[in-house]
Amino acid sequence: MRYEEWHLDKSSPVPLHRQIYEYMQGKIMNGEWPVGTRIPPQRELAARFQVNRSTVVYALGELAANGLIESKVGQGTVVVNNTWNLLAAGPAPDWNRYVRAG
């Protein structure tokens, strides 16, 4: 699992847990972390992002709540879904507007 040169912006008004969530969500959505990819342990992620472990726990909790990752005792945390849940969770397209627009 690669983390390139991405770093948290600690001066941003966006909370740190949200930045981590968006970073990891992006990796899952663009296919860099496909279904079955094992997510590193919380302590390792906290050290990598230079944040408190609770910040990582919060971000992982949001990913799990959105159905993107799942934690299993003894097996760790893995990617269980990709963009389909995110696409399905959004509002349905307004087809009438598209038809009227031509």
N, C-alpha and C positions, 0 to 999 in steps of 0.2 A: 504494500500500500504506500503510495507516494504522496508527499505533501509539498512538493516543489518549493517555491519561495513565498508561498502565501503566508501572511501574518495578520493577526488581529490588529484592528485599528483602535487602540485604547483611547484615542481622543474623539472617536466617533460618537454621535448621540445614540447610535444603534447599540443595544446591550450586547455584551460579549457573547452570551449564550445564543443570541439570535444570529450573530455573525458566524459562529461555529455551526449552528443549524443550517444556515443558508449555504455555507461552504460544503458541508457534507451532503445536503440535499442536491446541490448542483452536481457533485461527483456521481451521485446515484442516477440523477435524471439524464445526464449526458452519456451514461453507459460506462464511465471509467471504473465504477464500482458496480459490476453486474450482480444479479441475484446470486446469493451464495457466498459473496465476498465477506470475509471475517473482519469485523471492526476491531481495532486494537483495544486493550483493556482501558478502563477509565483513567487509571493512574498514568498510563503511558500517554494518552491523549492530553491529559492535564499538563504533563511535563512538556509535551510537544508545543502546545498552545500557550504555555506559561500562564496558566490560570489555576484557580482553585478547582479541585475535583468536583465540587458541587455545581460549578458552572457547566462542566462537561456533562454531568448527570442530568441537568436541566435540558440541555440541548438534545441529548440522546432520548430523553423522555418525550420530547416533542416529535422527534423522528419516529419513535415507536408508536405514539398516539396517531400519527398520520399513516401508519401501516408500512413504513419503509424499512424498518429494522425490527428485529426480534431478539430478545435475550433468552437463552435457555441455560439453566443451571448445568454446569459441567461442560457446556459446549461453547460458551461465549456469546457474543452478539454478532449477528449476520444480517446482511441485506436480504430482505424477503420479498421486496416488490420494487418495481421501477415506476416510471411515470404514469402508468395507467390509473392508479388510485388518485394521483394528483389531478390528472385530466378529468376523471370522472367526478371529482369533488367540486370542480368549478361549475359555474352556471352554464346551463345549456346554451348553445348558440341561438341567436334570434334570427331564425331562418326567414321570417317575414321581412325583416329589415334588409337582409341580403337580396331577397327577391325584388323588393321595391327599388333597391339601389341599382338593379339592372345587371 
